[in-house]
Amino acid sequence: MTLEKLQAEMIQAMKNKEATRKLVLSGLVDCVKKAAIDKNCRDNITEALVDEVLLKYKKMVQEMIDTCPASRSETLSIYKQQMEIVSEFAPTLITDEEEIKSIVSDLAIQNNIELVKSNRGLVMKIIAANLKGKADMGVVSKVVGGMLQ
């Protein structure tokens, strides 16, 4: 996802008078711009940065849904609407354990790393560099723990 696509969707939401959608998309655009300023890449915003921000925003909205009391049904429905909108744009993460296992094995072979418990930190460092933003790192950590002898 690029910043330009997000901005175009936001403009389209304004034209269609979709207030909630416009509000969520403008929040996403603001978060992307702030992250770009923080990383000193305001003039060159990459798709990877946009995806990273989208995933963080999605996680934040999910936490809002999880912590919202059931008695506040109106607020909860607003949060769920926001999640639907964010989910349209956020990248989907790899959660299939078998796929992650094969990726971990390939990366270990490419980097000549033996899959033993003493190398866990090194393995996770290499995997994080390759899979961050592409796979659920909680699932990756679980799979790596299971693979280490």
MOCOR-V608663 format. One record per pair of residues at least 12 apart in sequence whose C-alpha atoms are under 10 Angstrom apart, sorted by the first residue. I is the first residue (numbers start at 1). J is the second residue. If there is no record, write none. Layout:
BEGIN
I:J  I:J
END
This chain:
BEGIN
1:46  1:47  1:48  1:49  1:50  1:51  1:54  1:89  1:90  1:91  2:32  2:45  2:46  2:47  2:48  2:49  2:50  2:51  2:89  3:28  3:29  3:32  3:33  3:45  3:46  3:47  3:49  3:50  3:51  4:29  4:45  5:29  5:89  6:25  6:26  6:28  6:29  6:32  6:50  6:89  7:22  7:25  7:26  7:28  7:29  8:25  9:21  9:22  9:25  9:26  10:22  10:23  10:24  10:25  10:26  10:27  10:28  10:29  11:25  11:26  13:25  13:26  20:78  20:81  20:82  20:85  21:81  21:82  21:84  21:85  21:86  22:85  23:82  24:57  24:81  24:82  24:83  24:85  24:86  25:82  25:85  25:86  25:89  27:57  28:50  28:53  28:54  28:57  28:58  28:86  28:89  29:50  29:53  29:54  31:50  31:53  31:54  31:56  31:57  32:45  32:46  32:49  32:50  32:51  32:52  32:53  32:54  32:57  33:45  33:49  33:50  33:53  34:53  35:49  35:50  35:52  35:53  36:49  36:50  36:53  48:132  48:133  48:134  49:133  50:89  50:90  50:91  51:89  51:90  51:91  51:92  51:133  51:134  52:90  52:91  52:132  52:133  52:134  53:90  53:133  54:86  54:87  54:89  54:90  54:91  54:133  55:86  55:87  55:89  55:90  55:91  55:92  55:93  55:133  55:134  56:90  56:133  57:83  57:86  57:87  57:90  58:82  58:83  58:84  58:85  58:86  58:87  58:89  58:90  58:91  59:83  59:86  60:83  61:79  61:80  61:81  61:82  61:83  61:84  61:86  62:79  62:80  62:82  62:83  63:79  64:76  64:79  64:80  64:83  65:77  65:78  65:79  65:80  65:82  65:83  66:79  91:133  91:134  91:135  92:133  92:134  92:135  92:136  93:131  93:132  93:133  93:134  93:135  93:136  93:137  94:131  94:133  94:134  94:135  94:136  94:137  94:139  94:140  95:134  95:135  95:136  95:137  95:138  95:139  95:140  96:135  96:136  96:139  96:140  96:143  97:139  97:140  97:142  97:143  97:144  98:143  100:127  100:131  100:135  100:136  100:139  100:140  100:141  100:143  100:144  101:140  101:143  101:144  101:146  101:147  103:127  103:130  103:131  103:140  104:123  104:124  104:126  104:127  104:130  104:131  104:140  104:143  104:144  104:147  105:144  105:147  107:123  107:126  107:127  107:130  108:122  108:123  108:126  108:127  111:123  111:126  113:126  114:148  114:149  115:144  115:145  115:147  115:148  115:149  116:144  116:145  116:147  116:148  116:149  117:144  117:145  117:146  117:147  117:148  117:149  118:148  118:149  119:148  120:141  120:144  120:145  120:147  120:148  123:141  123:144  123:148  124:137  124:140  124:141  124:144  124:145  127:140  127:141  127:144  128:140  128:141
END
